[in-house]
Amino acid sequence: MKFPNIKKKCRHICKQSVIFAKKHFLMKQEIDPNKTPRAEAFELWIKSPMPMVTITKTFDISRLCRFAKRKRLKPNMLLCWCIGKAAKGIEEFYLLPQKEKLFKYDSLAVNVIVNNVKGGINSCDIAFDEDLSRFNADYLRLTQTVAKSCESVFLEDYMIIGTSAVVATELDAIVNQYTDKFSNPMLMWGKYRKHFFKTLLPISFQFHHVQMDGGQGAGFFELLQKEIKSL
């Protein structure tokens, strides 16, 4: 004897349980800076009026563009996924100074700026998922919802990596404003450039000096280029 309705209910309950478990175990906790490798940086830079560091590198995104075209994916989504994948393996990305305290996160999310139907912009946080198909589905669903509703989507208890694509023109670098309300790392870029058989894109990376030093920032850039080339 078959019970299709019962099976459907069971599947639904299991799915909701997994979602609840994921949300339940996400954590943001205050930690003692002196018990981390960032102790000296915390002492030096936590009260600095301008603690942000910006580095810029020109990336070869030829493979990313080809992959996006072949798989019919948005290049911006794919770049955001590569950013999350590169950041995932760097310990400093899970630390963030806020209001003269240091916090540690369990999970990462990527923020994108969305043009809405009213001609304005909104913010959209997308939890990073190593599974590209799931991240792509979340990216499309959330950005489309934000564009139509004109309401931003924010995630709590995630370390947010900000991004901003200013694609109206080619840019060499972008230096963002600093505000103590947002000390998260942020990557920014303009329109990509085609050169013979290569497609190039300068990307600026801004981060709080308490969170990481230039060496970690440069290491992240190297990992990001490797992720792009490995697509």
For each residue, the residues with C-beta under 8 A, 3 or more apart:
1:
2:
3: 6 7
4: 7 8
5: 8 9
6: 3 9 10
7: 3 4 10 11
8: 4 5 11 12
9: 5 6 12 13
10: 6 7 13 14
11: 7 8 14 15
12: 8 9 15 16
13: 9 10 16 17
14: 10 11 17 18
15: 11 12 18 19
16: 12 13 19 20
17: 13 14 20 21
18: 14 15 21 22
19: 15 16 22 23
20: 16 17 23 24
21: 17 18 24 25
22: 18 19 25 26
23: 19 20 26
24: 20 21
25: 21 22 106
26: 22 23 106 107 157 158
27: 105 106 157
28: 103 104 105 106 156 157
29: 103 104
30: 101 102 103 104
31: 35 36 95 102 103 104
32: 35 36 102
33: 36 38 39 42 43 46 102
34: 39 42
35: 31 32 39
36: 31 32 33 39 42 95 102
37: 91
38: 33 41 42 92 95 102 210 211 212
39: 33 34 35 36 42 43
40: 43 44
41: 38 44 45 209 210 213
42: 33 34 36 38 39 45 46 97 102 210
43: 33 39 40 46
44: 40 41 48 209
45: 41 42 48 51 208 209 210
46: 33 42 43 51 97 100 210
47: 100
48: 44 45 51 209
49:
50: 178
51: 45 46 48 97 178 183 208 209 210
52: 176 178 183 206 207 208 209
53: 206 207 208 209 213 214 217
54: 173 175 176 204 205 206
55: 204 205 214 217 218 221
56: 172 173 202 203 204 205
57: 202 203 205 221 225
58: 200 201 202 203
59: 200 201 202 203 224 225 228
60: 63 198 199 200 225 228 229
61: 64 65 75 79 192 199 200 201 228
62: 65 66 197 198 199
63: 60 66 67 228 229 231
64: 61 67 68 75 78 79 82 199 228 231
65: 61 62 68 69 75 192 199
66: 62 63 69 70
67: 63 64 70 71 73 78 231
68: 64 65 71 72 73 74 75 78
69: 65 66 72
70: 66 67
71: 67 68
72: 68 69
73: 67 68 77 78 136
74: 68 77 78 136 139 140
75: 61 64 65 68 78 79 192
76: 79 80 112 165
77: 73 74 80 81 135 136 139 140
78: 64 67 68 73 74 75 81 82 231
79: 61 64 75 76 82 83 163 189 228
80: 76 77 83 84 110 112 126 139 163
81: 77 78 84 85 110 128 132 135 136 139
82: 64 78 79 85 86 224 227 228 231
83: 79 80 86 87 110 161 163 187 224
84: 80 81 87 88 108 109 110 128 135 161
85: 81 82 88 128 130 227
86: 82 83 89 90 220 223 224 226 227
87: 83 84 90 93 108 128 161 185 220
88: 84 85 93 108 128 130
89: 86 223
90: 86 87 93 212 216 219 220 223
91: 37 94 95
92: 38 95 211 212 216
93: 87 88 90 108 159 161 185 211 212 220
94: 91 104 105 106 108 159
95: 31 36 38 91 92 102 103 104 105 211
96: 102 103 105 159 183 184 208 211
97: 42 46 51 100 101 102 103 183 208 210 211
98: 101 102 103 183
99: 180
100: 46 47 97
101: 30 97 98
102: 30 31 32 33 36 38 42 95 96 97 98 210
103: 28 29 30 31 95 96 97 98
104: 28 29 30 31 94 95
105: 27 28 94 95 96 108 157 158 159
106: 25 26 27 28 94 157
107: 26 127 128 157 158 159
108: 84 87 88 93 94 105 127 128 158 159 160 161
109: 84 125 126 127 128 155 158 159 160 161
110: 80 81 83 84 125 126 128 160 161 163
111: 123 124 125 126 160 161 162 163 184
112: 76 80 123 124 126 139 143 163 165
113: 121 122 123 124 163 164 165
114: 121 122 123 124 143 146 147
115: 119 120 121 147
116: 119 120 121 122 146 147 148 149 150
117: 147 148 150
118: 150
119: 115 116
120: 115 116 150
121: 113 114 115 116
122: 113 114 116 146 147 150 151 152 153
123: 111 112 113 114 146 152 153 154
124: 111 112 113 114 142 143 146 152 153
125: 109 110 111 142 153 154 155 158 160
126: 80 109 110 111 112 135 138 139 142 143
127: 107 108 109 138 155 158
128: 81 84 85 87 88 107 108 109 110 135
129: 134 135 138
130: 85 88 135
131: 134 135
132: 81 135 136
133: 136 137
134: 129 131 137 138
135: 77 81 84 126 128 129 130 131 132 138 139
136: 73 74 77 81 132 133 139 140
137: 133 134 140 141
138: 126 127 129 134 135 141 142
139: 74 77 80 81 112 126 135 136 142 143
140: 74 77 136 137 143 144
141: 137 138 144 145
142: 124 125 126 138 139 145 146 153
143: 112 114 124 126 139 140 146 147
144: 140 141 147 148
145: 141 142 148 149 153
146: 114 116 122 123 124 142 143 149 150 151 152 153
147: 114 115 116 117 122 143 144 150
148: 116 117 144 145
149: 116 145 146
150: 116 117 118 120 122 146 147
151: 122 146
152: 122 123 124 146
153: 122 123 124 125 142 145 146
154: 123 125
155: 109 125 127 158 160
156: 28
157: 26 27 28 105 106 107
158: 26 105 107 108 109 125 127 155
159: 93 94 96 105 107 108 109 184
160: 108 109 110 111 125 155 184
161: 83 84 87 93 108 109 110 111 184 185 186 187
162: 111 182 184 185 186 187
163: 79 80 83 110 111 112 113 186 187 188
164: 113 174 176 186 187 188 189
165: 76 112 113 188 189 190
166: 169 171 174 188 189 190
167: 190 191
168: 190 191
169: 166 190 191
170: 190 191 192 193
171: 166 174 189 190 191 202
172: 56 202
173: 54 56 202 204
174: 164 166 171 188 189 190 204
175: 54 204 206
176: 52 54 164 186 188 204 206
177:
178: 50 51 52
179: 182
180: 99 183
181:
182: 162 179
183: 51 52 96 97 98 180 208 211
184: 96 111 159 160 161 162 208
185: 87 93 161 162 205 206 207 208 211 212
186: 161 162 163 164 176 205 206 207
187: 83 161 162 163 164 203 204 205 206
188: 163 164 165 166 174 176 203 204 206
189: 79 164 165 166 171 174 192 201 202 203 204
190: 165 166 167 168 169 170 171 174 201 202
191: 167 168 169 170 171
192: 61 65 75 170 189 199 200 201
193: 170 199 200 201
194: 198 199 200
195: 198 199 200
196:
197: 62
198: 60 62 194 195
199: 60 61 62 64 65 192 193 194 195
200: 58 59 60 61 192 193 194 195
201: 58 59 61 189 190 192 193
202: 56 57 58 59 171 172 173 189 190
203: 56 57 58 59 187 188 189 221 224
204: 54 55 56 173 174 175 176 187 188 189
205: 54 55 56 57 185 186 187 217 220 221
206: 52 53 54 175 176 185 186 187 188
207: 52 53 185 186 211 212 217
208: 45 51 52 53 96 97 183 184 185 211 212
209: 41 44 45 48 51 52 53 212 213
210: 38 41 42 45 46 51 97 102
211: 38 92 93 95 96 97 183 185 207 208
212: 38 90 92 93 185 207 208 209 216 217 220
213: 41 53 209 216 217
214: 53 55 217 218
215: 218 219
216: 90 92 212 213 219 220
217: 53 55 205 207 212 213 214 220 221
218: 55 214 215 221 222
219: 90 215 216 222 223
220: 86 87 90 93 205 212 216 217 223 224
221: 55 57 203 205 217 218 224 225
222: 218 219 225 226
223: 86 89 90 219 220 226 227
224: 59 82 83 86 203 220 221 227 228
225: 57 59 60 221 222 228 229
226: 86 222 223 229 230
227: 82 85 86 223 224 230 231
228: 59 60 61 63 64 79 82 224 225 231
229: 60 63 225 226
230: 226 227
231: 63 64 67 78 82 227 228
